Amino acid sequence: MNGYIQAQDFVDYIATPHVQENLKAQTISIHTAHCWLKWLDWRYGCKWNGMYVDGHEWEDVVTYRMEFSE
């Protein structure tokens, strides 16, 4: 991966058994991966450590942060 997120990484992820449990298609093309990443407004570039995709506003996380900051 060389520290970058690429369309091929997305194709490889879709092909993993964990994701395949919930999909009808067994694979996607590089072109489809490019289209999906563009639709998701992802840009080619370095990965950031600690990137939040989801869950940073869950009730237990907010409670923990509030208690931690006090």
PyMOL Python script that loads the backbone (N, CA, C, O; Angstrom):
from pymol import cmd

cmd.read_pdbstr("""\
ATOM      1  N   MET A   1       0.816  -1.204   0.000  1.00  0.00           N
ATOM      2  CA  MET A   1       0.000   0.000   0.000  1.00  0.00           C
ATOM      3  C   MET A   1       0.854   1.261   0.000  1.00  0.00           C
ATOM      4  O   MET A   1       0.383   2.302  -0.457  1.00  0.00           O
ATOM      5  N   ASN A   2       2.044   1.215   0.474  1.00  0.00           N
ATOM      6  CA  ASN A   2       2.952   2.355   0.421  1.00  0.00           C
ATOM      7  C   ASN A   2       2.385   3.612   1.066  1.00  0.00           C
ATOM      8  O   ASN A   2       2.772   4.714   0.676  1.00  0.00           O
ATOM      9  N   GLY A   3       1.490   3.492   2.029  1.00  0.00           N
ATOM     10  CA  GLY A   3       0.949   4.655   2.716  1.00  0.00           C
ATOM     11  C   GLY A   3      -0.131   5.409   1.971  1.00  0.00           C
ATOM     12  O   GLY A   3      -0.511   6.502   2.390  1.00  0.00           O
ATOM     13  N   TYR A   4      -0.638   4.858   0.878  1.00  0.00           N
ATOM     14  CA  TYR A   4      -1.669   5.532   0.100  1.00  0.00           C
ATOM     15  C   TYR A   4      -2.886   4.626  -0.050  1.00  0.00           C
ATOM     16  O   TYR A   4      -2.765   3.401  -0.064  1.00  0.00           O
ATOM     17  N   ILE A   5      -4.041   5.236  -0.162  1.00  0.00           N
ATOM     18  CA  ILE A   5      -5.271   4.507  -0.446  1.00  0.00           C
ATOM     19  C   ILE A   5      -5.478   4.557  -1.954  1.00  0.00           C
ATOM     20  O   ILE A   5      -5.522   5.636  -2.545  1.00  0.00           O
ATOM     21  N   GLN A   6      -5.603   3.393  -2.572  1.00  0.00           N
ATOM     22  CA  GLN A   6      -5.760   3.323  -4.017  1.00  0.00           C
ATOM     23  C   GLN A   6      -7.009   2.530  -4.355  1.00  0.00           C
ATOM     24  O   GLN A   6      -7.560   1.828  -3.508  1.00  0.00           O
ATOM     25  N   ALA A   7      -7.449   2.646  -5.592  1.00  0.00           N
ATOM     26  CA  ALA A   7      -8.641   1.926  -6.035  1.00  0.00           C
ATOM     27  C   ALA A   7      -8.445   0.419  -5.897  1.00  0.00           C
ATOM     28  O   ALA A   7      -9.390  -0.297  -5.569  1.00  0.00           O
ATOM     29  N   GLN A   8      -7.230  -0.069  -6.145  1.00  0.00           N
ATOM     30  CA  GLN A   8      -6.969  -1.504  -6.014  1.00  0.00           C
ATOM     31  C   GLN A   8      -7.158  -1.967  -4.568  1.00  0.00           C
ATOM     32  O   GLN A   8      -7.598  -3.094  -4.340  1.00  0.00           O
ATOM     33  N   ASP A   9      -6.837  -1.125  -3.595  1.00  0.00           N
ATOM     34  CA  ASP A   9      -7.068  -1.459  -2.187  1.00  0.00           C
ATOM     35  C   ASP A   9      -8.560  -1.653  -1.931  1.00  0.00           C
ATOM     36  O   ASP A   9      -8.961  -2.541  -1.178  1.00  0.00           O
ATOM     37  N   PHE A  10      -9.371  -0.820  -2.561  1.00  0.00           N
ATOM     38  CA  PHE A  10     -10.820  -0.921  -2.423  1.00  0.00           C
ATOM     39  C   PHE A  10     -11.327  -2.215  -3.055  1.00  0.00           C
ATOM     40  O   PHE A  10     -12.182  -2.893  -2.487  1.00  0.00           O
ATOM     41  N   VAL A  11     -10.798  -2.555  -4.230  1.00  0.00           N
ATOM     42  CA  VAL A  11     -11.162  -3.804  -4.910  1.00  0.00           C
ATOM     43  C   VAL A  11     -10.793  -4.995  -4.027  1.00  0.00           C
ATOM     44  O   VAL A  11     -11.588  -5.921  -3.867  1.00  0.00           O
ATOM     45  N   ASP A  12      -9.588  -4.972  -3.456  1.00  0.00           N
ATOM     46  CA  ASP A  12      -9.137  -6.064  -2.583  1.00  0.00           C
ATOM     47  C   ASP A  12     -10.007  -6.186  -1.337  1.00  0.00           C
ATOM     48  O   ASP A  12     -10.310  -7.292  -0.889  1.00  0.00           O
ATOM     49  N   TYR A  13     -10.407  -5.042  -0.780  1.00  0.00           N
ATOM     50  CA  TYR A  13     -11.268  -5.059   0.406  1.00  0.00           C
ATOM     51  C   TYR A  13     -12.626  -5.678   0.093  1.00  0.00           C
ATOM     52  O   TYR A  13     -13.143  -6.475   0.876  1.00  0.00           O
ATOM     53  N   ILE A  14     -13.203  -5.315  -1.048  1.00  0.00           N
ATOM     54  CA  ILE A  14     -14.503  -5.875  -1.443  1.00  0.00           C
ATOM     55  C   ILE A  14     -14.405  -7.390  -1.605  1.00  0.00           C
ATOM     56  O   ILE A  14     -15.391  -8.094  -1.386  1.00  0.00           O
ATOM     57  N   ALA A  15     -13.246  -7.897  -1.980  1.00  0.00           N
ATOM     58  CA  ALA A  15     -13.060  -9.329  -2.212  1.00  0.00           C
ATOM     59  C   ALA A  15     -12.825 -10.129  -0.928  1.00  0.00           C
ATOM     60  O   ALA A  15     -12.746 -11.356  -0.987  1.00  0.00           O
ATOM     61  N   THR A  16     -12.710  -9.466   0.235  1.00  0.00           N
ATOM     62  CA  THR A  16     -12.465 -10.194   1.484  1.00  0.00           C
ATOM     63  C   THR A  16     -13.710 -10.969   1.912  1.00  0.00           C
ATOM     64  O   THR A  16     -14.830 -10.543   1.633  1.00  0.00           O
ATOM     65  N   PRO A  17     -13.524 -12.102   2.588  1.00  0.00           N
ATOM     66  CA  PRO A  17     -14.665 -12.920   3.018  1.00  0.00           C
ATOM     67  C   PRO A  17     -15.646 -12.163   3.914  1.00  0.00           C
ATOM     68  O   PRO A  17     -16.856 -12.378   3.836  1.00  0.00           O
ATOM     69  N   HIS A  18     -15.128 -11.284   4.758  1.00  0.00           N
ATOM     70  CA  HIS A  18     -15.992 -10.518   5.665  1.00  0.00           C
ATOM     71  C   HIS A  18     -16.997  -9.671   4.882  1.00  0.00           C
ATOM     72  O   HIS A  18     -18.175  -9.622   5.236  1.00  0.00           O
ATOM     73  N   VAL A  19     -16.544  -9.014   3.836  1.00  0.00           N
ATOM     74  CA  VAL A  19     -17.419  -8.162   3.030  1.00  0.00           C
ATOM     75  C   VAL A  19     -18.304  -9.019   2.128  1.00  0.00           C
ATOM     76  O   VAL A  19     -19.466  -8.681   1.902  1.00  0.00           O
ATOM     77  N   GLN A  20     -17.776 -10.103   1.620  1.00  0.00           N
ATOM     78  CA  GLN A  20     -18.511 -10.970   0.702  1.00  0.00           C
ATOM     79  C   GLN A  20     -19.764 -11.568   1.338  1.00  0.00           C
ATOM     80  O   GLN A  20     -20.704 -11.920   0.626  1.00  0.00           O
ATOM     81  N   GLU A  21     -19.792 -11.688   2.666  1.00  0.00           N
ATOM     82  CA  GLU A  21     -20.971 -12.228   3.351  1.00  0.00           C
ATOM     83  C   GLU A  21     -22.212 -11.390   3.065  1.00  0.00           C
ATOM     84  O   GLU A  21     -23.328 -11.909   3.089  1.00  0.00           O
ATOM     85  N   ASN A  22     -22.029 -10.108   2.798  1.00  0.00           N
ATOM     86  CA  ASN A  22     -23.152  -9.177   2.658  1.00  0.00           C
ATOM     87  C   ASN A  22     -23.359  -8.669   1.238  1.00  0.00           C
ATOM     88  O   ASN A  22     -24.196  -7.792   1.021  1.00  0.00           O
ATOM     89  N   LEU A  23     -22.622  -9.193   0.272  1.00  0.00           N
ATOM     90  CA  LEU A  23     -22.722  -8.700  -1.100  1.00  0.00           C
ATOM     91  C   LEU A  23     -23.163  -9.795  -2.057  1.00  0.00           C
ATOM     92  O   LEU A  23     -22.942 -10.981  -1.813  1.00  0.00           O
ATOM     93  N   LYS A  24     -23.781  -9.382  -3.137  1.00  0.00           N
ATOM     94  CA  LYS A  24     -24.145 -10.319  -4.195  1.00  0.00           C
ATOM     95  C   LYS A  24     -22.993 -10.481  -5.176  1.00  0.00           C
ATOM     96  O   LYS A  24     -22.714 -11.596  -5.618  1.00  0.00           O
ATOM     97  N   ALA A  25     -22.323  -9.394  -5.523  1.00  0.00           N
ATOM     98  CA  ALA A  25     -21.207  -9.437  -6.475  1.00  0.00           C
ATOM     99  C   ALA A  25     -19.961  -9.971  -5.778  1.00  0.00           C
ATOM    100  O   ALA A  25     -19.696  -9.642  -4.622  1.00  0.00           O
ATOM    101  N   GLN A  26     -19.200 -10.795  -6.489  1.00  0.00           N
ATOM    102  CA  GLN A  26     -17.992 -11.353  -5.900  1.00  0.00           C
ATOM    103  C   GLN A  26     -16.797 -10.437  -6.056  1.00  0.00           C
ATOM    104  O   GLN A  26     -15.848 -10.525  -5.278  1.00  0.00           O
ATOM    105  N   THR A  27     -16.823  -9.564  -7.038  1.00  0.00           N
ATOM    106  CA  THR A  27     -15.713  -8.655  -7.261  1.00  0.00           C
ATOM    107  C   THR A  27     -16.213  -7.401  -7.965  1.00  0.00           C
ATOM    108  O   THR A  27     -17.316  -7.379  -8.511  1.00  0.00           O
ATOM    109  N   ILE A  28     -15.397  -6.370  -7.947  1.00  0.00           N
ATOM    110  CA  ILE A  28     -15.689  -5.156  -8.699  1.00  0.00           C
ATOM    111  C   ILE A  28     -14.456  -4.820  -9.529  1.00  0.00           C
ATOM    112  O   ILE A  28     -13.353  -5.273  -9.224  1.00  0.00           O
ATOM    113  N   SER A  29     -14.645  -4.034 -10.564  1.00  0.00           N
ATOM    114  CA  SER A  29     -13.526  -3.645 -11.423  1.00  0.00           C
ATOM    115  C   SER A  29     -12.830  -2.416 -10.835  1.00  0.00           C
ATOM    116  O   SER A  29     -13.364  -1.733  -9.961  1.00  0.00           O
ATOM    117  N   ILE A  30     -11.633  -2.158 -11.337  1.00  0.00           N
ATOM    118  CA  ILE A  30     -10.895  -0.959 -10.929  1.00  0.00           C
ATOM    119  C   ILE A  30     -11.707   0.289 -11.299  1.00  0.00           C
ATOM    120  O   ILE A  30     -11.762   1.248 -10.530  1.00  0.00           O
ATOM    121  N   HIS A  31     -12.331   0.271 -12.471  1.00  0.00           N
ATOM    122  CA  HIS A  31     -13.140   1.414 -12.905  1.00  0.00           C
ATOM    123  C   HIS A  31     -14.283   1.677 -11.922  1.00  0.00           C
ATOM    124  O   HIS A  31     -14.542   2.824 -11.559  1.00  0.00           O
ATOM    125  N   THR A  32     -14.961   0.615 -11.496  1.00  0.00           N
ATOM    126  CA  THR A  32     -16.047   0.764 -10.519  1.00  0.00           C
ATOM    127  C   THR A  32     -15.516   1.312  -9.206  1.00  0.00           C
ATOM    128  O   THR A  32     -16.146   2.171  -8.589  1.00  0.00           O
ATOM    129  N   ALA A  33     -14.365   0.822  -8.776  1.00  0.00           N
ATOM    130  CA  ALA A  33     -13.753   1.320  -7.540  1.00  0.00           C
ATOM    131  C   ALA A  33     -13.446   2.812  -7.650  1.00  0.00           C
ATOM    132  O   ALA A  33     -13.700   3.572  -6.715  1.00  0.00           O
ATOM    133  N   HIS A  34     -12.897   3.234  -8.798  1.00  0.00           N
ATOM    134  CA  HIS A  34     -12.636   4.663  -9.016  1.00  0.00           C
ATOM    135  C   HIS A  34     -13.927   5.466  -8.924  1.00  0.00           C
ATOM    136  O   HIS A  34     -13.963   6.515  -8.281  1.00  0.00           O
ATOM    137  N   CYS A  35     -14.982   4.979  -9.563  1.00  0.00           N
ATOM    138  CA  CYS A  35     -16.272   5.689  -9.546  1.00  0.00           C
ATOM    139  C   CYS A  35     -16.827   5.789  -8.131  1.00  0.00           C
ATOM    140  O   CYS A  35     -17.302   6.848  -7.722  1.00  0.00           O
ATOM    141  N   TRP A  36     -16.768   4.692  -7.384  1.00  0.00           N
ATOM    142  CA  TRP A  36     -17.292   4.708  -6.013  1.00  0.00           C
ATOM    143  C   TRP A  36     -16.483   5.653  -5.130  1.00  0.00           C
ATOM    144  O   TRP A  36     -17.053   6.417  -4.351  1.00  0.00           O
ATOM    145  N   LEU A  37     -15.169   5.605  -5.248  1.00  0.00           N
ATOM    146  CA  LEU A  37     -14.335   6.487  -4.429  1.00  0.00           C
ATOM    147  C   LEU A  37     -14.581   7.950  -4.788  1.00  0.00           C
ATOM    148  O   LEU A  37     -14.577   8.813  -3.910  1.00  0.00           O
ATOM    149  N   LYS A  38     -14.795   8.230  -6.070  1.00  0.00           N
ATOM    150  CA  LYS A  38     -15.111   9.600  -6.468  1.00  0.00           C
ATOM    151  C   LYS A  38     -16.472  10.008  -5.915  1.00  0.00           C
ATOM    152  O   LYS A  38     -16.633  11.129  -5.432  1.00  0.00           O
ATOM    153  N   TRP A  39     -17.459   9.106  -5.983  1.00  0.00           N
ATOM    154  CA  TRP A  39     -18.795   9.399  -5.453  1.00  0.00           C
ATOM    155  C   TRP A  39     -18.744   9.638  -3.943  1.00  0.00           C
ATOM    156  O   TRP A  39     -19.481  10.474  -3.419  1.00  0.00           O
ATOM    157  N   LEU A  40     -17.876   8.907  -3.250  1.00  0.00           N
ATOM    158  CA  LEU A  40     -17.709   9.082  -1.806  1.00  0.00           C
ATOM    159  C   LEU A  40     -16.859  10.300  -1.464  1.00  0.00           C
ATOM    160  O   LEU A  40     -16.639  10.602  -0.291  1.00  0.00           O
ATOM    161  N   ASP A  41     -16.379  11.005  -2.503  1.00  0.00           N
ATOM    162  CA  ASP A  41     -15.567  12.219  -2.361  1.00  0.00           C
ATOM    163  C   ASP A  41     -14.217  11.929  -1.708  1.00  0.00           C
ATOM    164  O   ASP A  41     -13.681  12.760  -0.974  1.00  0.00           O
ATOM    165  N   TRP A  42     -13.674  10.737  -1.984  1.00  0.00           N
ATOM    166  CA  TRP A  42     -12.342  10.399  -1.498  1.00  0.00           C
ATOM    167  C   TRP A  42     -11.332  10.936  -2.491  1.00  0.00           C
ATOM    168  O   TRP A  42     -11.595  10.982  -3.693  1.00  0.00           O
ATOM    169  N   ARG A  43     -10.191  11.337  -1.996  1.00  0.00           N
ATOM    170  CA  ARG A  43      -9.121  11.847  -2.835  1.00  0.00           C
ATOM    171  C   ARG A  43      -7.889  10.967  -2.661  1.00  0.00           C
ATOM    172  O   ARG A  43      -7.639  10.424  -1.585  1.00  0.00           O
ATOM    173  N   TYR A  44      -7.127  10.839  -3.742  1.00  0.00           N
ATOM    174  CA  TYR A  44      -5.888  10.086  -3.674  1.00  0.00           C
ATOM    175  C   TYR A  44      -4.909  10.852  -2.799  1.00  0.00           C
ATOM    176  O   TYR A  44      -4.662  12.035  -3.031  1.00  0.00           O
ATOM    177  N   GLY A  45      -4.354  10.192  -1.803  1.00  0.00           N
ATOM    178  CA  GLY A  45      -3.381  10.855  -0.950  1.00  0.00           C
ATOM    179  C   GLY A  45      -2.999   9.989   0.230  1.00  0.00           C
ATOM    180  O   GLY A  45      -3.446   8.849   0.355  1.00  0.00           O
ATOM    181  N   CYS A  46      -2.169  10.543   1.091  1.00  0.00           N
ATOM    182  CA  CYS A  46      -1.675   9.818   2.254  1.00  0.00           C
ATOM    183  C   CYS A  46      -2.815   9.477   3.205  1.00  0.00           C
ATOM    184  O   CYS A  46      -3.757  10.251   3.373  1.00  0.00           O
ATOM    185  N   LYS A  47      -2.708   8.290   3.829  1.00  0.00           N
ATOM    186  CA  LYS A  47      -3.670   7.907   4.851  1.00  0.00           C
ATOM    187  C   LYS A  47      -3.324   8.667   6.129  1.00  0.00           C
ATOM    188  O   LYS A  47      -2.150   8.874   6.435  1.00  0.00           O
ATOM    189  N   TRP A  48      -4.323   9.069   6.850  1.00  0.00           N
ATOM    190  CA  TRP A  48      -4.128   9.740   8.126  1.00  0.00           C
ATOM    191  C   TRP A  48      -4.407   8.745   9.231  1.00  0.00           C
ATOM    192  O   TRP A  48      -5.436   8.070   9.218  1.00  0.00           O
ATOM    193  N   ASN A  49      -3.506   8.650  10.179  1.00  0.00           N
ATOM    194  CA  ASN A  49      -3.743   7.791  11.335  1.00  0.00           C
ATOM    195  C   ASN A  49      -4.827   8.411  12.200  1.00  0.00           C
ATOM    196  O   ASN A  49      -4.867   9.629  12.372  1.00  0.00           O
ATOM    197  N   GLY A  50      -5.703   7.583  12.743  1.00  0.00           N
ATOM    198  CA  GLY A  50      -6.747   8.072  13.611  1.00  0.00           C
ATOM    199  C   GLY A  50      -7.926   8.681  12.875  1.00  0.00           C
ATOM    200  O   GLY A  50      -8.704   9.421  13.477  1.00  0.00           O
ATOM    201  N   MET A  51      -8.080   8.392  11.600  1.00  0.00           N
ATOM    202  CA  MET A  51      -9.199   8.931  10.842  1.00  0.00           C
ATOM    203  C   MET A  51     -10.504   8.314  11.352  1.00  0.00           C
ATOM    204  O   MET A  51     -10.618   7.092  11.449  1.00  0.00           O
ATOM    205  N   TYR A  52     -11.471   9.145  11.674  1.00  0.00           N
ATOM    206  CA  TYR A  52     -12.757   8.662  12.141  1.00  0.00           C
ATOM    207  C   TYR A  52     -13.695   8.505  10.953  1.00  0.00           C
ATOM    208  O   TYR A  52     -13.943   9.462  10.218  1.00  0.00           O
ATOM    209  N   VAL A  53     -14.209   7.312  10.769  1.00  0.00           N
ATOM    210  CA  VAL A  53     -15.178   7.082   9.716  1.00  0.00           C
ATOM    211  C   VAL A  53     -16.572   7.088  10.308  1.00  0.00           C
ATOM    212  O   VAL A  53     -17.506   7.625   9.712  1.00  0.00           O
ATOM    213  N   ASP A  54     -16.712   6.492  11.476  1.00  0.00           N
ATOM    214  CA  ASP A  54     -18.009   6.428  12.132  1.00  0.00           C
ATOM    215  C   ASP A  54     -17.772   6.089  13.596  1.00  0.00           C
ATOM    216  O   ASP A  54     -16.748   5.494  13.931  1.00  0.00           O
ATOM    217  N   GLY A  55     -18.679   6.450  14.454  1.00  0.00           N
ATOM    218  CA  GLY A  55     -18.619   6.033  15.846  1.00  0.00           C
ATOM    219  C   GLY A  55     -18.090   7.083  16.793  1.00  0.00           C
ATOM    220  O   GLY A  55     -18.188   6.898  18.006  1.00  0.00           O
ATOM    221  N   HIS A  56     -17.534   8.179  16.303  1.00  0.00           N
ATOM    222  CA  HIS A  56     -16.970   9.163  17.216  1.00  0.00           C
ATOM    223  C   HIS A  56     -18.036   9.987  17.927  1.00  0.00           C
ATOM    224  O   HIS A  56     -17.719  10.765  18.827  1.00  0.00           O
ATOM    225  N   GLU A  57     -19.298   9.824  17.531  1.00  0.00           N
ATOM    226  CA  GLU A  57     -20.373  10.526  18.220  1.00  0.00           C
ATOM    227  C   GLU A  57     -21.315   9.563  18.937  1.00  0.00           C
ATOM    228  O   GLU A  57     -22.405   9.956  19.354  1.00  0.00           O
ATOM    229  N   TRP A  58     -20.903   8.305  19.081  1.00  0.00           N
ATOM    230  CA  TRP A  58     -21.714   7.361  19.826  1.00  0.00           C
ATOM    231  C   TRP A  58     -21.808   7.804  21.282  1.00  0.00           C
ATOM    232  O   TRP A  58     -20.892   8.428  21.817  1.00  0.00           O
ATOM    233  N   GLU A  59     -22.913   7.477  21.901  1.00  0.00           N
ATOM    234  CA  GLU A  59     -23.179   7.941  23.261  1.00  0.00           C
ATOM    235  C   GLU A  59     -22.067   7.543  24.229  1.00  0.00           C
ATOM    236  O   GLU A  59     -21.636   8.370  25.033  1.00  0.00           O
ATOM    237  N   ASP A  60     -21.596   6.307  24.173  1.00  0.00           N
ATOM    238  CA  ASP A  60     -20.554   5.874  25.103  1.00  0.00           C
ATOM    239  C   ASP A  60     -19.225   6.579  24.842  1.00  0.00           C
ATOM    240  O   ASP A  60     -18.461   6.817  25.777  1.00  0.00           O
ATOM    241  N   VAL A  61     -18.943   6.913  23.591  1.00  0.00           N
ATOM    242  CA  VAL A  61     -17.706   7.618  23.261  1.00  0.00           C
ATOM    243  C   VAL A  61     -17.777   9.056  23.758  1.00  0.00           C
ATOM    244  O   VAL A  61     -16.806   9.573  24.312  1.00  0.00           O
ATOM    245  N   VAL A  62     -18.916   9.699  23.562  1.00  0.00           N
ATOM    246  CA  VAL A  62     -19.089  11.073  24.036  1.00  0.00           C
ATOM    247  C   VAL A  62     -19.000  11.120  25.556  1.00  0.00           C
ATOM    248  O   VAL A  62     -18.360  12.014  26.110  1.00  0.00           O
ATOM    249  N   THR A  63     -19.630  10.173  26.234  1.00  0.00           N
ATOM    250  CA  THR A  63     -19.573  10.118  27.690  1.00  0.00           C
ATOM    251  C   THR A  63     -18.138   9.940  28.160  1.00  0.00           C
ATOM    252  O   THR A  63     -17.701  10.616  29.091  1.00  0.00           O
ATOM    253  N   TYR A  64     -17.408   9.043  27.526  1.00  0.00           N
ATOM    254  CA  TYR A  64     -16.011   8.814  27.900  1.00  0.00           C
ATOM    255  C   TYR A  64     -15.185  10.087  27.720  1.00  0.00           C
ATOM    256  O   TYR A  64     -14.394  10.444  28.593  1.00  0.00           O
ATOM    257  N   ARG A  65     -15.368  10.771  26.587  1.00  0.00           N
ATOM    258  CA  ARG A  65     -14.599  11.996  26.347  1.00  0.00           C
ATOM    259  C   ARG A  65     -14.945  13.068  27.355  1.00  0.00           C
ATOM    260  O   ARG A  65     -14.062  13.795  27.812  1.00  0.00           O
ATOM    261  N   MET A  66     -16.217  13.181  27.713  1.00  0.00           N
ATOM    262  CA  MET A  66     -16.623  14.193  28.706  1.00  0.00           C
ATOM    263  C   MET A  66     -15.998  13.885  30.063  1.00  0.00           C
ATOM    264  O   MET A  66     -15.502  14.788  30.738  1.00  0.00           O
ATOM    265  N   GLU A  67     -16.018  12.613  30.467  1.00  0.00           N
ATOM    266  CA  GLU A  67     -15.424  12.237  31.737  1.00  0.00           C
ATOM    267  C   GLU A  67     -13.903  12.417  31.719  1.00  0.00           C
ATOM    268  O   GLU A  67     -13.304  12.837  32.708  1.00  0.00           O
ATOM    269  N   PHE A  68     -13.300  12.096  30.589  1.00  0.00           N
ATOM    270  CA  PHE A  68     -11.868  12.238  30.460  1.00  0.00           C
ATOM    271  C   PHE A  68     -11.430  13.703  30.533  1.00  0.00           C
ATOM    272  O   PHE A  68     -10.396  14.022  31.120  1.00  0.00           O
ATOM    273  N   SER A  69     -12.227  14.587  29.931  1.00  0.00           N
ATOM    274  CA  SER A  69     -11.843  16.007  29.907  1.00  0.00           C
ATOM    275  C   SER A  69     -12.056  16.696  31.248  1.00  0.00           C
ATOM    276  O   SER A  69     -11.479  17.753  31.504  1.00  0.00           O
ATOM    277  N   GLU A  70     -12.881  16.103  32.106  1.00  0.00           N
ATOM    278  CA  GLU A  70     -13.092  16.690  33.437  1.00  0.00           C
ATOM    279  C   GLU A  70     -11.925  16.325  34.276  1.00  0.00           C
ATOM    280  O   GLU A  70     -11.863  16.702  35.446  1.00  0.00           O
TER     281      GLU A  70
END
""", "prot")
cmd.dss("prot")
cmd.show_as("cartoon", "prot")
cmd.util.cbc("prot")
cmd.orient("prot")
